[in-house]
Amino acid sequence: MGELDSIFNPGSVAVVGASRTPGKLGYEILKNIIDAGFRGKIYPVNPKADEIMGLKCYHSISEIPDPVDLAVIVIPARFVPDTVEEAIEKGVKGFVVISGGFREVGGEGVELERRLVQAVREGGARLIGPNCQGINTPHIGLCATWPLSSRRGLVAVVSQ
């Protein structure tokens, strides 16, 4: 599984689009990662916040001073390709793009998805998504999906 370790066994996770507002996807994803007991470093990213849920918040992924293995992205589709390119420049190798608004909507979404996939391929990174429900790896406490689900165990599920 070596090539997918950045996604399924990361030491650090950035939640791009983290939110202070309960009910928003960026809030629920960050809360689930915290509540599931993720043992690695967690970095909320939101240009309008300095702290979310007691964690220092960064205005962009490039501001995070430490290495980031996985970026979970929950921002509008139009910002995703540039954000992924910025993250790849930082050294991020795993992406879970929960955001919708890509090929499934046609038009501009097709081009956004093309740019996203191209950035990931050229950067040698791995991608789950876009427009996915996230991931849940209970044995390491990584629940980057909604709602919080599953006990820790030895089973993982990847679905679309």
C-alpha positions in Angstrom: 0.0 0.0 0.0 3.0 2.3 0.0 1.8 4.7 -2.6 -1.5 5.2 -0.7 0.0 5.7 2.8 -0.3 9.5 2.5 -4.1 8.9 2.3 -4.8 5.9 4.5 -2.0 6.2 7.0 -1.0 9.9 7.2 0.9 11.4 10.0 -0.6 14.8 9.4 -3.9 16.1 7.9 -4.8 19.6 6.7 -8.5 20.3 6.4 -8.8 23.0 3.7 -12.1 24.7 4.2 -12.3 24.1 7.9 -15.1 26.1 9.5 -16.2 27.4 12.8 -19.9 27.0 11.9 -21.6 23.8 13.1 -23.5 22.1 10.2 -21.0 23.3 7.6 -19.1 20.5 6.0 -15.7 22.0 6.9 -16.8 22.0 10.6 -18.2 18.4 10.5 -15.1 17.0 8.8 -12.7 18.6 11.2 -14.8 17.7 14.2 -15.0 14.1 13.1 -11.2 13.9 12.7 -10.8 15.3 16.2 -13.5 13.2 17.8 -12.3 9.9 16.2 -9.0 10.4 18.0 -6.6 11.0 15.1 -3.1 10.7 16.6 -1.3 12.8 14.0 -1.1 16.5 13.6 -4.3 18.3 12.4 -4.1 21.6 10.6 -7.3 23.6 9.9 -7.0 25.9 6.9 -9.3 28.9 6.4 -8.3 32.4 5.2 -10.8 34.0 7.6 -9.9 32.2 10.9 -7.0 32.2 13.3 -8.3 29.3 15.5 -10.9 26.6 15.0 -11.9 24.1 17.7 -8.9 25.0 19.8 -6.4 24.4 16.9 -4.3 27.1 15.3 -5.8 27.8 11.9 -3.7 28.7 8.8 -4.8 31.0 6.1 -3.4 28.8 3.4 -1.8 25.4 3.2 1.6 26.9 2.3 1.6 28.7 5.7 1.7 25.4 7.7 5.3 25.2 9.0 5.4 21.3 9.1 5.1 18.7 6.4 1.5 17.7 5.5 0.8 14.1 4.3 -2.9 14.5 3.5 -5.1 17.4 2.5 -8.9 17.0 2.9 -10.5 19.6 0.7 -14.0 21.1 1.3 -13.9 24.4 -0.6 -15.8 25.6 -3.7 -14.7 23.7 -6.9 -13.4 26.9 -8.5 -10.6 27.1 -5.9 -9.6 23.4 -5.8 -7.1 23.1 -8.7 -5.0 26.1 -7.5 -5.2 24.9 -3.9 -4.0 21.4 -4.9 -1.1 22.9 -7.0 -0.1 25.0 -3.9 -0.3 21.9 -1.7 1.8 19.8 -4.1 4.5 22.6 -4.1 4.5 22.2 -0.3 5.1 18.4 -0.7 1.6 17.1 0.0 1.1 13.7 -1.6 -2.4 12.7 -0.7 -5.7 14.4 -1.4 -9.3 13.7 -0.6 -11.5 16.2 -2.5 -15.0 16.1 -1.0 -16.0 19.3 -2.9 -18.5 18.8 -5.7 -19.0 20.9 -8.8 -16.7 19.1 -11.3 -17.4 16.8 -14.2 -20.8 15.9 -12.7 -22.1 19.4 -13.4 -20.7 19.7 -16.9 -19.5 23.0 -18.4 -16.8 24.7 -16.3 -16.7 21.7 -14.0 -15.2 19.5 -16.7 -12.3 21.9 -17.1 -11.8 22.2 -13.3 -11.6 18.4 -13.0 -9.2 18.2 -15.9 -6.9 20.7 -14.1 -7.2 18.9 -10.8 -6.3 15.5 -12.2 -3.4 17.0 -14.3 -2.0 18.7 -11.2 -2.2 15.5 -9.2 -0.6 13.4 -12.0 2.2 15.9 -12.6 2.9 16.2 -8.9 3.1 12.5 -8.3 0.4 12.6 -5.8 -2.7 10.5 -5.1 -6.3 11.6 -5.2 -9.7 10.4 -3.9 -12.5 12.4 -5.4 -13.6 14.9 -6.4 -17.2 14.9 -5.2 -16.7 12.0 -2.7 -17.9 11.3 0.8 -14.4 11.3 2.2 -12.5 8.5 4.0 -12.7 6.7 7.3 -9.8 4.7 8.6 -10.9 3.8 12.2 -7.7 2.0 13.3 -5.8 5.3 13.2 -8.7 7.5 14.2 -9.0 9.2 10.8 -12.7 9.9 10.1 -12.7 12.5 7.3 -16.3 11.9 6.3 -19.7 12.6 7.8 -21.5 11.6 10.0 -19.1 10.1 12.5 -19.3 6.3 12.0 -17.8 3.0 12.7 -15.8 1.6 15.6 -12.1 0.9 15.4 -11.4 -2.4 13.8 -9.6 -4.2 11.0 -11.9 -3.3 8.1 -11.7 -0.4 5.6 -14.2 0.5 3.0 -13.6 2.5 -0.2 -16.8 3.3 -2.1 -18.3 5.8 -4.5 
